[in-house]
Amino acid sequence: MKRIITITAALLTALGAAAQMMPDSTVQIVSYWQVGDKYAYSCERSSKEVDAQGDTTSREYSMETMEFEVIGMTDEAYQLKLTYKDAEYSNEMNQAIHDIMHKVAGDYSVLFSTNRMGALMSIDNLPELTVAYEKAIGPLTDLIMKSLAPEEIEGFDVEGLMQQLMTSLANPHSIQTSVLDDIGRLFFFHGARLQPGETYTMEEPLNFILPGMEQMTAETKLWAEKELTDSFSTVCRTHTAATLGEDAMKSAISGQVNTTYDHIEMTDSLRTELGTAFDEAISQTKIKAVWEQYTSEEIHLDTGWPLSFYQDKYVLVETGDDRQEKIESYYMEIILPE
């Protein structure tokens, strides 16, 4: 349901701009921002799993504040700074990892650019973010080693763990993926001109589904809700779905398992034997996966600032008679001055 919001001075900075309701009844999302504009959002994330019997298990919950500030503008672009603050995790290990990152690098800030419509163009400080993550690898390794039981430590490849952390965390590709997961859809509709009530379709590249999986495309449907669009705001939604083929799934899973074996101390012959046995086992397994994403966003038309954003991601994996579903939810809402 569209939220009822009291119009405050914070959202009326563009008094000279007309709301983007066109004479032909279409709506266009345009950013009317100024250097110094700053808005904070409360963010909540949760994940849960549903097994073949329909039983649901909550896995994690976290909350934080995301603060956006316009720090520069030209005739062609805006530059914004996104700062993550006050993160709290229900998972103790994830909280400890966050605390280490904060101790090493302080508040996590991302610089990114949009065009003058507000559409995301680039992430501008990936090298600096990569260096910050690299500084945390040593402390993160120590944290993980301290969490292991004595029998687990014996024969554990510490150097391999550090390399795995470097590969999975401290590289520009992983960092960019994480940032895009947070803000890629947030500015997705900026620049778009839509007829409320009409559904549009496009193909999107999806190369972040599973590590090691080749790039694939998925169909995205997008629309502005006719009943929830007026001169104040519009509610825009997307639905993206992809079916992951059996060969691609098996290849990606085998790649991940073999990478794990590479970081465990064992003889080459044992590593080869285990890898071969796993490949033979998975080759005889029927496996299918479906990936879906839903988003809903309310955008203030006079300024182009998002008011609220909701995202659900579903991953369903079926292997023979067994099935497992994972659901990740992400909700953010603007914090208005009282």
N, C-alpha and C positions, 0 to 999 in steps of 0.2 A: 504494500500500500504506500502511496506517495505520502511522505511526511508533511505535516503541517508546520510551517516555520514562521516565526516572527521575523519580519524583515528588519534587519538591524543596519546601522551605519556601516558596519564592516563589509556589507555586501552591496553597498550603494556608492562605491567609489567612482563608478563610471556613469555619472549622472547624465552626461551628454550623449551616451550611447543608447540607441533604441534596442529593445529586446528583439532578438533575431527571429521573429515570426514574420515570414514573408507574405506579400500580398496574395501569392498563389497558395497560401496555407501550409507551405513547407516550413521547416525549422532548420536553422543553421547554427552549429556550435562554433563560436568564435571567442577567443580570449581577448579581454580588454584589461590587460595587466599593466602595472607601473612598477618601476624599480622601488623596492622597499616593501611591496606587498608581502605579507607573511600570514600564513594560515596553518594551524595545527589540526591534526586529525587523531582521534582515538582509534586504535586498531586492535582487533581481536582475531586470533587464528585458532583453529581447532582441527583435530583429525580423529577419525574413528574408523574401525574396521567391522565389516559384516561378514560372518562366515556362511558356509553352505546351509546351516540350519536357521539362518536369519538372526542369530544372536549378535548383538552390537557391543563392541568394546571401545571405549574412549581411550585414545592413545596419548594425546597431548593437548594442552591449552596454553596459549601465551597472549600477552597484551603488551602494547607499547604505544608511544606517541611518535607520529611522523610529522615533521614540520617542514613546510615548503616556503621558500623565500625567493622572490624575484631579485636577482643580484645584478642583472645587466640586460640591456636590450639594444637592438639596432633596427634599421628599417626592415630587415629580413627575419630577425630571430629574437627570442628571449633566452636568457640563461637563468636557470633556477638551481638552488641548493636544497637538497633533501637531507634532513638530519633525523636520525633515529635516536629516540631517547626513552629512558625509564622502562626498559624491557624486563618483563617478568615471565618465567617459564615454569610450568608445572613439573617438567622433567628436570631433575637435579643436575644431570650431566650437561644438558643444554644450557642451563642457567650458569653452570661453572664455566662452560666454553665462552658464553657471552661475557661473563665477568672478566675473563682473561683478555678477550679482545678489547674490552673497554679500557682495561688497565694499560694495555700496550698502545692503543690508538685513540683513546678518548671516544667521544660521541662519533658514531659512524656517519659520515657525510658524503653524499653523492652529488656531483655537479653534472647537470644535463641540460641540453638545449632543445627548444621547440621552435617551430616556425611561428610567424606572427598570428596564425590561426590557433596555435596551441598544440599542434601535433608533434609528438616526440620525434626528434631527429637523431640525437646522439647522446652517449654518455661520455663525459669529457675528462674525467680524472681516473680512468682505469689503471694507469701506471701507478699512481699514488696509492690507490686502494690495494693493488697487488702487493706493493711493498709493505703496507700495514699488515696484510695477512701473513706475509713471509716472516715478519717479526714475531708473530704469534705461534708459529709452527713448533718451536722448541718448547715453550710452556704448555702447549696443547698436548704434545707427545708425553711430557712428564705427567700431566693430569691423567691421560689414558693409562699409562703404565702403572700409576698408583692405584687405579681402579681394578686392576687385574689380580686374580688369586695367585699365590706363589706357584702353583702347578701350571698356570697359564703363562707365567713369565718365562719359565724355562724353555729355551729354544726359540723364544719370540724374536722376530727380526725387527729390531728397533729402527734400523736404518730404512728398512722397507716400509715401516709405518710412516716415518717422516716423509718419504717419497710419495706415499699414497696421499697423505694430507696435502702435500704441495700440489699434486695433480688434481685433487678433488676440490681444494679450497683456494689455494693461492695461485690462481692463473686467471688471466683476463676473461676467458670464455666462461668459466664458472661464475665469476663475479657478475658479469654482464647478464647471464641467465637469471641469477638471483634478483638483480635489480629489475629486469624486465618482467619478472613474475609479479613484482609489486606494483609497478607503474605502467606497464605496457598497455593494459586495458584501461587504466585510469584516464589516459589521454587519447584513447582509441577513436572517439567520435569527433574530436576537435578538427574542424575544417570540413566535416561532412554536412551535406544538405539533404535532409530526409523528409519524405512525406509521412507524417504520423499515421500509423496503422498499416503501412506498406512494408513488406518484408523484402530485404535485399540479400543476395547470396554472393559469396566470394570464396576463392581458394586461398588458404594460408599455409605457409611452410611451417612444419612442426618438426624440429630437430632436437628437442630437449626432452622427449618422452622417456627414453631409457639411455643411460650412458652406453656408448658403443653402437647405438642403432643409427642406421643411415637416415638422412633427411627424408621426410615424407610430407605430403600435403593433406589437408583436411578441409572439409566444407564448413564455412561459417555462415550462419544466418544472423542478420542484424536488423534492428527496427527501433523506432521510437513509438512508445505507447500513445495511441490517440487520446484515450481518456485521461492520461496523466501528463498531457502537454498543454501549457497555457503560456501567458506572457511572462510568468515568473520563472518557470523551470520546465524541463522535460525529463522524462525517464526513458533511458535508452538501454536496450538489452542485446545480448549476443548468446548464441548457442553454437558450439563447435563440437564435432564428433569425428572420431577416427577409429577404424577397426584395424588392429595390428595383426598382420599376417603371421601364420605359424612359423614360417622360415625365418622371418625377421626376429620374432620373439626368441626362438631357439638360439639364433646366432648371438643376440645381445646377452642372453643369460649365460651361454657358454663363455662368452668373452669376459663377463664379470667374474665368473667362478675361476677361470684361469688366471685372471689378474689377482684374485685373492690367494690362489696357490703360490703365485710368484712372490708374495710377501710373507710366506710361511717357510721357515727353515726346514728343508728336507732334501733328500738326495734327488738328483736329476731323474733317476729311474723311477722313484716313487712318484715324483711330480707327473711324469709322463703317464704312468700307470693310472693314477687318479684321474687325470684329464681325459684319458681314453675311455675309462669306465663311465665317467659322467657323460661324455658325448654320446656313448652308446645308449645310456639310459634315457637321455632326453630325446634322442632320435626316435624312440618308441613311444613317446608321450604325446598325447593330443593336447595342444595348448592354444588358447585363443585369448585375446585381450581386447577390450573396448575402452577407449578413453573419451571422456566428455567434459566439457567445461561450460558453465552457465555464468553470465555476469549480468548485473543490473546496476544502473548508475543514475542518480539524479544530478542534473547539472543546472546551475543558476545561469540564466540566459544573459542577463545584463553584464556579467563579469566573465563567464566561462569557467568559474571555479566549480569543481565537483562539490556537492553537498553531502552525498553519501555514496558508498560503493559496496557491492556484495558480489562475492565470487564463490562458486562451488566447483570443485574438480572431482570427477569420479573415475576410478580405474577399476575395471572388472576383469579378473583373470580366471579363466576356466581351464582345468586340466582333468579331462575325463569326467568323472562324477563329482569332482571337487570344484568349489568356486570360492573366490575371495574378493571382496569389494572394499576398496579404500576410498574414503571421502575426506577431502580437505576443504575447509571453509575459511573464508577471509572476509572480514567486515570492517569497514572504516567509515567514520562519520566526522564531519567538520565540528570543531570546537568553537562555538560562537561566543563573543564577549557577553557577559551578563549585563 
